[in-house]
Amino acid sequence: MGLIDYSREPRSDIAFVDMKSFYASVECVQRGLNPLTTSLCVMSRSDNSKGLILAASPTFKKVFGRDNVSRSYDLPFNIHTRRFNFYRAKQAGLAIDPDYIHFIESWARRTLIVPPRMGLYIEQNIAIQKIFQNYAPKEDILPYSIDEGFIDLTHSLTYFAGRPSQDRRQDLDDLADQIQHQIWQETGIYSTIGLSNANPLLAKLALDNEAKKTPTMRANWSYEDVESKVWAIPKMTDFWGIGHRMETQLNKLGIRSIKDLANANPDLLKKELGVIGLQLFFHANGVDESKVRQPYQPKSKGLGNSQVLPKDYYRQEDIELVLAEMAEQVAIRLRKRRKQTACVAIYVGFSRDCDHRPISCQITIDPTQHTGTLIQHVLYLFRRHYQGGPVRNIGVRYDKLIDQDIVYYSLFDDPVQADHQQKLDHTIDQIRTRFGFIAVQKASALKENSRSIARSKLIGGHSAGGLDGLV
């Protein structure tokens, strides 16, 4: 038996809704195809042999054994010729016989490989959020990601059940069925729902560990299911909050299952692992007192941006050009937040074929939000540490943020000039807000290796839409 008296724990009626293969499903629906039976994958840079698979339909995953976030060269076929990839099959230890080759090539010819259209996915997400609002007020809805979200149905469950009922578990399942049906009816997208008449954690565990395998694509885990379901999760890393590193630490304490964790000494867990250990103990016992209306907010947060370059950059002036553009882009976000930064950091990663160690460094500065000053600090850090080599990844980040109304001047600053610079930055920001980012650009944006204009057309690092892909 567990150590928790659940009669003293709060109860909420929670639905955790996940759109099944969201990006791929949206692409299928747009083409009038069934998301469950069509072989389709969404691939960033689909014209490139090193394209990244961002999403795949259930059929694609089943046929080719590929999950999301893998590379096109991992597939058992060539994405351009649709012919069997003997080299990759041999590497992966796959069967190389005529029947299997025919199977792969026949499915490859029917497979759609399309680029991401982030603008379209955001539109569909907004439509789904509006459906959620038919069942709960906005404050009881918490988006978890673009394709997942919590809905606290505690206050609306009785209304939608349509009758007085002592069985809130059945009422919650009936309401979840309505939500699934409306999402499919209005968008063509199938959804999976984890349910709980207890708390958000158990709803999330129900989704991840059972709902995706049931015919209804729904499952309910509540306090009465903790011992039979939560403790029975086969792998510790399938439990929310436990990665391989944490699993190793728990194993050293003699904890090799979720049941062991739930029945461990909480004082020992806190001593060895700190507050996280104590939190895992309660979670293993199904206890989570967080509320959808009151999500956790970090106390402080910096601003940053990173990108993978479309090719290796060898010339220092080209690398500095892109770093300066990123420094400006993050400075714009800084001013939108009405903040200044007192810490500038950069990251520079090299080509996979290069044995250089990545550059990761930062510098403390007088608080500023001025674009020109921040570019100078970013380039100073780069020039101080860069010693050559092909660059493929870069990032710029500003931390130690303070309010923009707190003004700092050194003995070497001209207050009038600083005020003019601030007004100029804000004026350019206003023009870009009204007419678009590329309305005001430096001449360097027209250089061959500039990324400024190309990135202004992306959403979430990907195309906003309008491309056809490899059909």
C-alpha positions in Angstrom: 0.0 0.0 0.0 1.1 3.6 -0.7 1.8 6.2 1.9 -0.7 8.8 0.7 -4.2 9.5 2.1 -5.9 10.5 -1.2 -9.1 11.6 0.7 -7.1 14.7 1.7 -5.9 15.5 -1.8 -7.7 18.0 -4.1 -9.6 16.6 -7.1 -10.1 18.2 -10.5 -11.6 16.8 -13.7 -8.9 17.1 -16.3 -8.6 16.4 -20.0 -5.1 16.4 -21.6 -5.7 16.6 -25.4 -3.1 15.6 -28.0 -3.6 16.0 -31.7 -2.5 12.8 -33.4 0.5 13.4 -35.6 -0.6 17.1 -35.8 1.6 18.6 -38.6 1.2 15.5 -40.8 -2.5 15.3 -40.1 -3.0 18.9 -41.1 -1.1 18.3 -44.4 -3.2 15.2 -45.1 -6.5 17.0 -44.5 -5.5 19.9 -46.7 -5.0 17.3 -49.5 -8.3 15.6 -48.8 -6.5 12.5 -47.5 -7.2 10.3 -44.4 -4.5 11.1 -41.8 -4.6 7.6 -40.4 -4.1 5.7 -43.7 -1.9 8.1 -45.7 1.9 7.8 -45.7 3.2 11.3 -45.3 6.0 13.0 -43.5 6.7 16.7 -42.9 10.4 17.3 -43.6 12.4 20.5 -43.1 14.5 21.2 -46.2 12.8 18.4 -48.1 14.9 19.0 -51.1 18.1 18.2 -49.1 19.4 14.7 -48.4 20.0 15.8 -44.8 16.4 17.0 -44.3 14.9 16.7 -40.8 11.7 14.8 -40.3 9.5 17.0 -38.1 6.4 14.9 -38.2 5.0 11.7 -39.8 1.6 10.1 -40.2 0.9 6.9 -38.3 1.1 4.8 -41.5 4.5 6.4 -42.4 5.9 5.5 -38.9 4.5 1.9 -39.1 5.8 1.2 -42.6 9.3 2.8 -42.4 9.9 2.4 -38.7 10.7 6.1 -38.4 9.5 8.4 -35.6 9.6 12.2 -35.6 12.8 14.1 -35.4 15.1 11.9 -37.5 17.0 12.6 -40.7 16.0 11.7 -44.2 19.2 9.7 -44.7 17.9 7.3 -41.9 15.1 6.2 -44.2 15.3 2.8 -46.0 14.8 4.6 -49.3 16.2 7.6 -51.2 13.8 10.5 -51.0 14.5 11.7 -54.5 14.6 8.4 -56.5 12.3 6.4 -54.1 14.6 3.5 -54.6 15.7 1.1 -51.8 18.6 2.3 -49.8 20.9 -0.7 -49.6 23.6 1.1 -47.7 21.3 2.3 -44.9 19.5 -1.1 -44.7 22.8 -2.8 -44.2 23.8 -0.3 -41.5 20.5 -0.8 -39.7 20.6 -4.6 -40.0 17.4 -4.7 -42.0 16.3 -7.6 -44.2 17.6 -7.3 -47.7 15.4 -9.6 -49.7 13.2 -9.0 -52.9 9.9 -9.0 -51.0 11.1 -6.4 -48.4 12.7 -4.3 -51.1 9.4 -4.3 -53.1 7.4 -3.5 -50.0 9.6 -0.4 -49.2 9.7 0.9 -52.8 6.0 0.5 -53.3 5.2 2.5 -50.2 8.0 5.0 -51.0 6.3 5.8 -54.3 3.0 6.4 -52.5 4.6 8.5 -49.8 4.2 12.3 -49.7 7.2 14.3 -48.4 6.2 17.9 -47.8 7.8 20.9 -46.2 6.5 22.5 -43.0 3.9 25.2 -43.2 4.0 26.8 -39.8 1.4 29.5 -40.5 -1.1 26.8 -41.5 -0.5 24.8 -38.3 -0.9 27.9 -36.1 -4.2 28.6 -37.9 -5.4 25.1 -37.1 -4.2 25.3 -33.5 -6.3 28.5 -33.1 -9.3 26.7 -34.5 -8.9 23.9 -32.0 -8.4 26.3 -29.1 -11.8 27.8 -30.1 -13.4 24.4 -29.8 -11.9 24.0 -26.3 -13.6 27.2 -25.4 -17.0 25.6 -26.1 -16.4 23.4 -23.1 -14.4 25.6 -20.7 -13.5 29.3 -20.2 -10.1 30.5 -21.4 -8.6 30.6 -17.9 -9.3 26.8 -17.6 -7.4 26.0 -20.8 -3.6 25.7 -20.8 -1.8 25.1 -24.1 1.1 22.7 -23.5 2.5 22.9 -27.0 1.1 23.6 -30.5 -0.6 20.2 -30.5 -1.3 19.5 -26.8 -3.2 21.2 -24.1 -4.9 20.8 -20.7 -8.6 21.6 -20.1 -9.9 21.8 -16.6 -13.5 20.6 -16.9 -14.3 20.6 -13.1 -16.7 23.5 -13.3 -18.5 22.6 -16.5 -18.7 18.8 -16.3 -22.1 18.7 -14.6 -23.6 21.1 -17.2 -22.4 19.0 -20.1 -23.3 15.7 -18.5 -27.0 16.8 -18.7 -28.1 14.9 -15.6 -27.2 14.6 -12.0 -24.6 11.9 -11.7 -22.4 10.3 -9.0 -20.1 8.8 -11.7 -17.9 11.7 -12.7 -15.5 9.3 -14.3 -18.1 8.2 -16.9 -19.3 11.8 -17.3 -15.7 12.9 -18.0 -15.3 10.2 -20.6 -18.5 11.1 -22.3 -17.5 14.8 -22.5 -14.1 13.9 -23.9 -15.8 11.8 -26.6 -17.8 15.0 -27.5 -14.6 17.0 -27.7 -12.8 14.4 -29.9 -15.8 14.3 -32.3 -16.1 18.0 -32.6 -12.3 18.4 -33.3 -12.6 15.7 -36.0 -15.8 17.1 -37.5 -14.5 20.7 -37.8 -10.8 20.1 -38.7 -10.6 16.4 -39.9 -7.9 15.8 -37.2 -8.0 12.8 -34.8 -7.1 13.4 -31.1 -6.0 11.4 -28.2 -7.1 12.3 -24.7 -5.7 11.5 -21.3 -8.3 11.9 -18.5 -8.2 12.2 -14.7 -10.7 12.9 -12.0 -7.7 13.8 -9.9 -5.1 16.1 -11.3 -3.1 17.2 -14.5 -0.2 14.9 -13.8 -2.3 11.7 -13.9 -4.1 13.0 -17.1 -0.7 13.4 -18.8 0.5 9.9 -17.7 -2.8 8.4 -18.9 -2.2 10.0 -22.3 1.4 8.9 -22.7 1.0 5.4 -21.3 -2.5 4.1 -22.2 -4.7 6.4 -24.3 -2.7 6.1 -27.5 -3.2 2.4 -27.4 -6.9 2.2 -26.8 -9.6 1.9 -29.5 -11.3 5.1 -28.2 -8.0 6.9 -27.9 -9.0 7.8 -24.4 -7.9 6.6 -20.9 -8.5 7.7 -17.4 -6.0 7.5 -14.6 -7.2 8.8 -11.2 -6.1 8.2 -7.6 -7.7 4.7 -7.5 -5.4 3.8 -10.5 -2.1 4.8 -9.0 -1.1 1.3 -7.7 -2.4 -0.6 -10.7 -1.3 1.7 -13.5 1.2 4.3 -12.4 3.4 1.8 -10.5 3.1 -0.6 -13.4 4.8 1.8 -15.9 7.5 -0.6 -17.3 10.3 1.9 -17.9 11.3 4.6 -15.4 12.1 6.9 -18.3 8.4 6.6 -19.5 7.5 8.5 -16.3 7.1 12.3 -16.6 10.3 14.0 -15.3 12.6 11.1 -15.4 15.3 11.0 -18.0 18.3 8.6 -18.4 20.5 10.6 -16.1 17.9 10.8 -13.3 17.2 7.0 -13.8 20.9 6.4 -13.1 20.8 8.4 -9.9 17.7 6.6 -8.7 19.2 3.2 -9.5 22.2 4.1 -7.3 19.7 4.5 -4.5 18.3 1.0 -5.1 15.2 2.4 -6.9 14.5 0.5 -10.1 10.8 1.0 -10.7 8.1 3.6 -10.2 6.7 1.4 -7.4 10.1 1.5 -5.7 10.1 5.3 -6.0 6.6 5.6 -4.6 7.6 3.6 -1.5 11.0 5.0 -1.0 12.0 7.1 2.0 11.1 10.7 1.0 13.7 12.1 3.5 16.4 10.1 1.7 15.3 11.3 -1.7 15.3 14.9 -0.6 18.8 14.5 1.0 20.3 12.8 -2.1 18.4 14.6 -4.9 17.1 17.8 -3.3 13.6 19.2 -3.9 13.4 17.3 -7.3 13.7 14.0 -5.4 10.8 14.9 -3.1 8.7 16.0 -6.1 9.3 12.7 -7.9 8.2 10.8 -4.8 4.9 12.6 -4.7 4.4 12.2 -8.5 5.1 8.5 -8.3 2.3 8.4 -5.8 0.0 10.3 -8.2 0.1 13.5 -6.2 0.1 16.8 -8.1 -1.4 19.9 -6.6 -0.7 22.2 -9.6 -3.7 23.9 -11.3 -4.4 24.7 -14.9 -5.4 28.2 -13.8 -2.1 28.7 -12.1 0.7 27.3 -14.3 4.3 27.6 -13.1 6.0 30.8 -14.2 9.8 31.0 -14.0 11.1 33.9 -11.9 13.5 35.3 -14.5 14.0 34.6 -18.2 16.5 35.7 -20.8 16.0 36.1 -24.5 17.8 34.3 -27.2 17.7 32.9 -30.7 19.7 30.2 -32.6 19.8 28.8 -36.0 21.3 26.0 -38.1 23.0 27.6 -41.1 21.9 26.2 -44.6 25.6 25.4 -45.3 29.0 25.5 -43.7 30.2 29.1 -43.3 34.0 29.4 -43.8 34.6 33.2 -44.1 34.8 35.1 -40.9 33.0 38.1 -42.4 30.1 35.9 -43.4 29.8 34.5 -39.9 30.0 37.9 -38.3 27.3 39.2 -40.7 24.9 36.5 -39.5 25.8 37.0 -35.8 25.2 40.7 -36.2 21.8 40.0 -37.8 20.8 37.7 -34.9 22.1 40.3 -32.3 19.7 42.8 -33.9 16.8 40.4 -34.0 17.1 39.5 -30.3 17.5 43.3 -29.5 14.1 43.9 -31.2 12.5 41.3 -28.9 14.3 42.9 -25.9 12.7 46.3 -26.7 9.3 44.8 -27.2 9.6 43.4 -23.7 10.7 46.9 -22.5 13.9 45.4 -21.1 17.6 46.0 -21.1 20.3 43.3 -20.8 23.4 43.2 -18.6 24.8 40.0 -20.0 25.5 39.0 -23.6 26.3 35.4 -24.6 27.0 33.6 -27.9 27.2 30.0 -29.1 29.1 28.9 -32.2 28.9 25.3 -33.3 31.1 23.9 -36.0 30.5 21.5 -39.0 30.1 17.8 -38.1 33.2 17.2 -40.2 35.3 19.6 -38.1 36.8 18.6 -34.7 36.8 22.1 -33.2 35.1 22.4 -29.8 32.0 24.7 -29.8 32.4 28.2 -28.6 30.2 29.2 -25.7 31.0 32.4 -23.9 29.4 35.4 -22.3 30.2 38.9 -21.0 28.7 41.2 -18.4 28.0 44.7 -19.7 26.4 47.9 -18.7 22.6 47.5 -19.2 21.5 48.4 -22.7 18.9 47.6 -25.4 20.7 49.5 -28.2 21.2 47.4 -31.3 24.5 48.9 -32.3 26.0 48.4 -28.8 24.8 44.8 -28.5 26.2 43.9 -32.0 29.6 45.3 -30.9 29.6 43.0 -27.8 28.5 39.9 -29.8 31.3 40.5 -32.4 33.8 41.2 -29.6 33.0 37.8 -28.0 33.3 36.0 -31.4 36.5 37.6 -32.5 38.1 36.9 -29.1 37.4 33.2 -29.3 37.1 32.2 -33.0 40.3 30.6 -34.4 38.9 29.5 -37.8 36.9 26.5 -38.9 33.6 25.9 -40.8 30.6 27.1 -38.7 27.1 25.5 -38.9 25.3 26.6 -35.7 25.1 30.0 -34.0 23.2 31.5 -31.2 22.9 34.8 -29.4 21.3 35.3 -25.9 20.7 38.2 -23.6 20.4 37.6 -19.8 20.2 39.6 -16.6 17.2 41.6 -17.9 16.1 44.8 -16.2 13.4 47.3 -16.9 14.2 49.8 -19.7 13.1 52.7 -17.6 16.2 52.3 -15.4 18.8 54.3 -17.2 22.6 53.9 -16.8 25.2 56.4 -18.0 29.0 56.0 -17.7 31.4 58.9 -17.6 32.2 58.2 -21.3 28.6 58.3 -22.5 27.0 61.2 -24.3 23.4 61.3 -22.8 22.0 63.2 -25.8 23.6 60.8 -28.3 22.3 57.8 -26.2 18.8 59.2 -26.2 18.9 59.7 -30.0 20.1 56.1 -30.5 17.2 54.8 -28.4 14.6 56.8 -30.3 16.1 55.7 -33.6 15.9 52.0 -32.6 12.3 52.4 -31.4 11.3 54.2 -34.6 12.7 51.5 -36.8 10.9 48.9 -34.6 7.6 50.8 -35.2 8.1 50.9 -39.0 8.8 47.1 -39.1 5.8 46.4 -36.9 3.6 48.2 -39.3 5.1 47.4 -42.7 7.0 44.2 -42.0 10.5 43.3 -40.9 12.1 43.8 -44.3 10.7 47.3 -44.6 13.9 48.7 -43.1 17.1 46.7 -43.8 20.8 47.4 -44.0 22.5 47.0 -47.4 24.3 44.0 -46.0 21.0 42.1 -46.0 21.5 41.8 -49.8 24.7 39.9 -49.5 24.7 36.3 -50.6 25.3 34.8 -47.2 22.9 37.1 -45.3 20.1 35.2 -43.4 18.1 38.3 -42.4 15.5 38.3 -45.2 15.2 34.6 -45.5 14.6 34.2 -41.7 12.0 36.9 -41.7 9.8 34.6 -43.8 10.0 31.8 -41.4 7.7 30.9 -38.4 9.3 28.8 -35.7 12.4 28.3 -37.9 10.4 26.9 -40.8 8.5 28.0 -43.9 5.3 29.8 -43.2 3.7 27.9 -46.2 3.2 27.8 -49.9 5.7 25.1 -50.9 4.7 21.8 -52.6 7.4 19.4 -51.4 8.3 16.1 -52.9 5.2 14.2 -54.0 
